[in-house]
Amino acid sequence: MKTFTIKIDPLTGEEYFEVYLRGRQILNDPLLNKASAFTLEERMNLGLVGLLRYGI
């Protein structure tokens, strides 16, 4: 199963991951798991709200 694709932002030229997993699936993938470093926006978009403690 394909879990992500590397894309390039057309405006900035910056590389980013387009992720096809959500919630616990991301937390179980060592390449995609950032632990508590996910921003609030990332947590909402990736279905992680309530699954992680907020960073200190």
TAHUJO-V410767 format. One record per backbone hydrogen bond with DSSP energy under -1.0 kcal/mol. NH is the residue of the N-H (numbers start at 1). CO is the residue of the C=O. If there is no record, write none. Layout:
BEGIN
nh: <NH,NH>
co: <CO,CO>
END
This chain:
BEGIN
nh: <5,7,9,13,16,18,20,23,25,26,27,28,29,33,37,43,44,45,46,48,51>
co: <18,16,14,9,7,5,3,46,22,23,23,24,26,29,34,39,40,41,42,43,48>
END
